């Protein structure tokens, strides 16, 4: 389930005031919606302590007002799990992701888009915990289902393929990671265009896979191409631009070291 957009900054103090002064047992479905939006907004802003407070209350309210199996309750639980993960609290995030996925399968079915997203989120949490043995099969299952349900070119399919490639790479399985990154980049260029941020990130990921495989001769030109596009499209100081710049420096250092040793 994709995150809901956060409230405009001008509304944030009013939402915070409402939450601070209204007793929790008076919250209704509208409050659940506001808490979720505000919690997501704060999470995206890196204000995780405040985000977690709002999202915990959203889950409690949703269960009381809407019931355990209501879609908004499941969304609230997913949002809270994501915030715990962002805060590095995987001990709380993983069981919550597991519970959410189990409930979504039961309520909406194996192939519902929200179920597919939840399965991906759980795999991501496993990977964050270093548990690739559980993450990779879940990513594989998610990609297969996403292709079947949403199609080869759906943004969720492209994201799922990228996630699986990253997991293969993290496991050191570059024979599977590199072709999957190559396929993802080709599809993103065709579907979203050369300059879309997802395409730029994918090109950086492919260069990283080449570098991990020791093929810096292919990695460096790809990093250079990506950096030039990032600076033009996103700006000099965008996080993606800075990451690509750092990666290019690393690849150049690796290449220089090889040249010296030879």
GUKOL-856007 format. One line per field, with one value per residue (C-alpha): residue number from 1; z, y, x; chain; residue in three letters. Coordinates in nm, 3 decimals, decimal comma. Layout:
// GUKOL-856007
n <- c(NUM_...)
Z <- c(Z_...)
Y <- c(Y_...)
X <- c(X_...)
chain <- c(A_...)
res <- c(ala_...)
This chain:
// GUKOL-856007
n <- c(1_2_3_4_5_6_7_8_9_10_11_12_13_14_15_16_17_18_19_20_21_22_23_24_25_26_27_28_29_30_31_32_33_34_35_36_37_38_39_40_41_42_43_44_45_46_47_48_49_50_51_52_53_54_55_56_57_58_59_60_61_62_63_64_65_66_67_68_69_70_71_72_73_74_75_76_77_78_79_80_81_82_83_84_85_86_87_88_89_90_91_92_93_94_95_96_97_98_99_100_101_102_103_104_105_106_107_108_109_110_111_112_113_114_115_116_117_118_119_120_121_122_123_124_125_126_127_128_129_130_131_132_133_134_135_136_137_138_139_140_141_142_143_144_145_146_147_148_149_150_151_152_153_154_155_156_157_158_159_160_161_162_163_164_165_166_167_168_169_170_171_172_173_174_175_176_177_178_179_180_181_182_183_184_185_186_187_188_189_190_191_192_193_194_195_196_197_198_199_200_201_202_203_204_205_206_207_208_209_210_211_212_213_214_215_216_217_218_219_220_221_222_223_224_225_226_227_228_229_230_231_232_233_234_235_236_237_238_239_240_241_242_243_244_245_246_247_248_249_250_251_252_253_254_255_256_257_258_259_260_261_262)
Z <- c(0,000_-0,110_0,154_0,168_0,099_0,402_0,501_0,388_0,635_0,719_0,852_1,060_1,375_1,370_1,342_1,623_1,839_1,774_1,871_2,182_2,319_2,201_2,416_2,217_2,301_2,108_1,786_1,484_1,130_1,021_1,299_1,188_0,839_0,972_1,202_0,917_0,683_0,949_1,060_0,701_0,650_0,965_0,871_0,531_0,707_0,933_1,246_1,355_1,723_1,644_1,348_1,562_1,822_1,563_1,383_1,703_1,793_1,438_1,472_1,814_1,688_1,368_1,555_1,795_1,541_1,224_1,339_1,297_0,933_0,787_0,499_0,683_0,987_0,774_0,609_0,951_1,068_0,751_0,801_1,162_1,063_0,799_1,056_1,303_1,026_0,934_1,301_1,296_1,529_1,332_1,640_1,624_1,248_1,137_1,352_1,250_0,881_0,931_1,099_0,830_0,548_0,715_0,761_0,406_0,256_0,462_0,400_0,046_-0,100_-0,221_-0,535_-0,414_-0,485_-0,114_-0,036_-0,294_-0,142_0,207_0,098_-0,055_0,267_0,475_0,239_0,268_0,648_0,638_0,413_0,646_0,924_0,714_0,673_0,299_0,324_0,405_0,201_-0,139_-0,170_-0,065_-0,325_-0,588_-0,494_-0,505_-0,848_-0,997_-0,861_-0,957_-1,317_-1,331_-1,165_-1,276_-1,587_-1,691_-1,717_-1,405_-1,174_-0,891_-1,114_-1,204_-0,837_-0,741_-1,002_-0,876_-0,517_-0,610_-0,803_-0,501_-0,277_-0,514_-0,516_-0,137_-0,126_-0,364_-0,646_-0,921_-1,196_-1,122_-1,002_-1,306_-1,575_-1,357_-1,310_-1,686_-1,759_-1,504_-1,653_-2,008_-1,900_-1,702_-1,994_-2,219_-1,972_-1,779_-1,995_-1,968_-1,707_-1,464_-1,107_-1,097_-1,419_-1,278_-0,960_-1,166_-1,382_-1,062_-0,930_-1,248_-1,231_-0,871_-0,975_-1,245_-0,986_-0,737_-1,012_-1,062_-1,400_-1,331_-1,702_-1,750_-1,412_-1,448_-1,778_-1,643_-1,322_-1,528_-1,749_-1,444_-1,259_-1,556_-1,585_-1,208_-1,194_-1,484_-1,369_-0,988_-0,906_-0,763_-0,403_-0,445_-0,236_-0,549_-0,714_-0,409_-0,389_-0,755_-0,716_-0,419_-0,615_-0,910_-0,679_-0,532_-0,876_-0,994_-0,683_-0,744_-1,106_-1,011_-0,760_-1,025_-1,265_-1,003_-0,917_-1,280)
Y <- c(0,000_0,322_0,590_0,864_1,215_1,424_1,734_2,074_2,226_2,501_2,243_2,048_2,269_2,240_1,861_1,845_2,069_1,849_1,538_1,705_1,832_1,580_1,264_0,953_0,784_1,058_0,991_0,883_0,764_1,118_1,140_0,808_0,952_1,271_1,078_0,857_1,149_1,344_1,044_0,974_1,338_1,344_1,011_1,153_1,458_1,239_1,339_0,978_1,024_1,240_1,020_0,707_0,876_0,970_0,635_0,430_0,629_0,580_0,202_0,200_0,424_0,228_-0,101_0,054_0,256_0,047_-0,303_-0,526_-0,612_-0,276_-0,167_0,158_-0,044_-0,257_0,056_0,212_-0,096_-0,096_0,271_0,211_-0,084_0,130_0,404_0,155_0,027_0,380_0,432_0,115_-0,071_-0,394_-0,588_-0,410_-0,353_-0,716_-0,870_-0,586_-0,640_-1,014_-0,953_-0,706_-0,947_-1,236_-1,020_-0,884_-1,232_-1,339_-1,026_-0,918_-1,227_-1,325_-1,111_-0,783_-0,492_-0,403_-0,760_-0,743_-0,418_-0,565_-0,873_-0,648_-0,443_-0,755_-0,872_-0,530_-0,553_-0,898_-0,762_-0,467_-0,720_-0,909_-1,207_-1,259_-1,624_-1,507_-1,186_-1,328_-1,594_-1,332_-1,085_-1,362_-1,448_-1,082_-1,023_-1,329_-1,221_-0,857_-0,945_-1,169_-0,924_-0,581_-0,656_-0,629_-0,250_-0,145_0,079_-0,172_-0,446_-0,237_-0,154_-0,520_-0,629_-0,367_-0,485_-0,846_-0,746_-0,553_-0,853_-1,085_-0,839_-0,814_-1,194_-1,186_-1,349_-1,115_-1,366_-1,307_-0,946_-0,793_-0,920_-0,822_-0,469_-0,449_-0,556_-0,310_-0,019_-0,107_-0,123_0,203_0,392_0,263_0,319_0,632_0,787_0,853_1,130_0,997_0,976_0,603_0,557_0,753_0,544_0,224_0,331_0,398_0,055_-0,116_0,066_-0,049_-0,408_-0,382_-0,238_-0,514_-0,765_-0,599_-0,453_-0,090_-0,027_-0,053_0,098_0,428_0,549_0,456_0,649_0,947_0,937_0,912_1,194_1,429_1,354_1,384_1,724_1,845_1,695_1,688_1,944_1,935_1,865_1,619_1,301_1,083_1,316_1,307_0,928_0,887_1,130_0,929_0,605_0,747_0,854_0,504_0,342_0,575_0,494_0,123_0,164_0,369_0,106_-0,162_0,047_0,101_-0,269_-0,364)
X <- c(0,000_0,165_0,216_-0,041_0,087_0,169_-0,028_0,100_0,342_0,095_-0,152_0,098_0,075_-0,304_-0,292_-0,037_-0,255_-0,558_-0,367_-0,225_-0,557_-0,817_-0,845_-0,753_-1,084_-1,266_-1,073_-1,277_-1,206_-1,116_-0,860_-0,711_-0,668_-0,507_-0,274_-0,162_-0,099_0,084_0,288_0,391_0,483_0,697_0,857_0,954_1,098_1,309_1,116_1,079_0,997_0,696_0,604_0,600_0,382_0,120_0,133_0,102_-0,207_-0,342_-0,313_-0,481_-0,761_-0,810_-0,847_-1,099_-1,300_-1,273_-1,181_-0,874_-0,939_-1,040_-0,812_-0,731_-0,624_-0,394_-0,254_-0,196_-0,008_0,203_0,290_0,392_0,610_0,783_0,848_0,994_1,219_1,327_1,415_1,627_1,391_1,371_1,270_0,935_0,918_0,953_0,675_0,445_0,523_0,464_0,129_0,023_0,110_-0,074_-0,384_-0,372_-0,346_-0,648_-0,857_-0,763_-0,597_-0,251_-0,258_-0,407_-0,170_-0,162_-0,059_0,219_0,345_0,332_0,527_0,791_0,808_0,863_1,138_1,299_1,289_1,447_1,722_1,778_1,824_2,080_1,849_1,889_1,786_1,435_1,442_1,538_1,263_1,008_1,138_1,125_0,769_0,672_0,824_0,653_0,316_0,362_0,444_0,136_-0,103_0,022_0,226_0,589_0,595_0,406_0,612_0,566_0,706_1,009_1,067_1,027_1,280_1,526_1,480_1,547_1,858_1,983_1,923_2,109_2,397_2,398_2,420_2,718_2,520_2,634_2,554_2,186_2,213_2,384_2,140_1,845_1,983_2,042_1,684_1,546_1,739_1,632_1,267_1,287_1,439_1,159_0,875_0,980_1,250_1,623_1,596_1,338_1,479_1,403_1,600_1,893_1,889_1,873_2,168_2,365_2,266_2,385_2,717_2,746_2,685_2,953_3,191_3,110_3,190_3,528_3,433_3,527_3,582_3,206_3,116_3,304_3,145_2,803_2,863_2,986_2,676_2,453_2,628_2,597_2,225_2,169_2,338_2,123_1,792_1,815_2,081_2,432_2,331_2,044_2,101_2,105_2,357_2,583_2,561_2,653_2,942_3,075_3,035_3,227_3,509_3,521_3,529_3,805_4,007_3,957_4,065_4,372_4,475_4,456_4,660_4,931_4,947_4,985)
chain <- c(A_A_A_A_A_A_A_A_A_A_A_A_A_A_A_A_A_A_A_A_A_A_A_A_A_A_A_A_A_A_A_A_A_A_A_A_A_A_A_A_A_A_A_A_A_A_A_A_A_A_A_A_A_A_A_A_A_A_A_A_A_A_A_A_A_A_A_A_A_A_A_A_A_A_A_A_A_A_A_A_A_A_A_A_A_A_A_A_A_A_A_A_A_A_A_A_A_A_A_A_A_A_A_A_A_A_A_A_A_A_A_A_A_A_A_A_A_A_A_A_A_A_A_A_A_A_A_A_A_A_A_A_A_A_A_A_A_A_A_A_A_A_A_A_A_A_A_A_A_A_A_A_A_A_A_A_A_A_A_A_A_A_A_A_A_A_A_A_A_A_A_A_A_A_A_A_A_A_A_A_A_A_A_A_A_A_A_A_A_A_A_A_A_A_A_A_A_A_A_A_A_A_A_A_A_A_A_A_A_A_A_A_A_A_A_A_A_A_A_A_A_A_A_A_A_A_A_A_A_A_A_A_A_A_A_A_A_A_A_A_A_A_A_A_A_A_A_A_A_A_A_A_A_A_A_A_A_A_A_A_A_A)
res <- c(unk_unk_unk_unk_unk_unk_unk_unk_unk_unk_unk_unk_unk_unk_unk_unk_unk_unk_unk_unk_unk_unk_unk_unk_unk_unk_unk_unk_unk_unk_unk_unk_unk_unk_unk_unk_unk_unk_unk_unk_unk_unk_unk_unk_unk_unk_unk_unk_unk_unk_unk_unk_unk_unk_unk_unk_unk_unk_unk_unk_unk_unk_unk_unk_unk_unk_unk_unk_unk_unk_unk_unk_unk_unk_unk_unk_unk_unk_unk_unk_unk_unk_unk_unk_unk_unk_unk_unk_unk_unk_unk_unk_unk_unk_unk_unk_unk_unk_unk_unk_unk_unk_unk_unk_unk_unk_unk_unk_unk_unk_unk_unk_unk_unk_unk_unk_unk_unk_unk_unk_unk_unk_unk_unk_unk_unk_unk_unk_unk_unk_unk_unk_unk_unk_unk_unk_unk_unk_unk_unk_unk_unk_unk_unk_unk_unk_unk_unk_unk_unk_unk_unk_unk_unk_unk_unk_unk_unk_unk_unk_unk_unk_unk_unk_unk_unk_unk_unk_unk_unk_unk_unk_unk_unk_unk_unk_unk_unk_unk_unk_unk_unk_unk_unk_unk_unk_unk_unk_unk_unk_unk_unk_unk_unk_unk_unk_unk_unk_unk_unk_unk_unk_unk_unk_unk_unk_unk_unk_unk_unk_unk_unk_unk_unk_unk_unk_unk_unk_unk_unk_unk_unk_unk_unk_unk_unk_unk_unk_unk_unk_unk_unk_unk_unk_unk_unk_unk_unk_unk_unk_unk_unk_unk_unk_unk_unk_unk_unk_unk_unk_unk_unk_unk_unk_unk_unk_unk_unk_unk_unk_unk_unk)
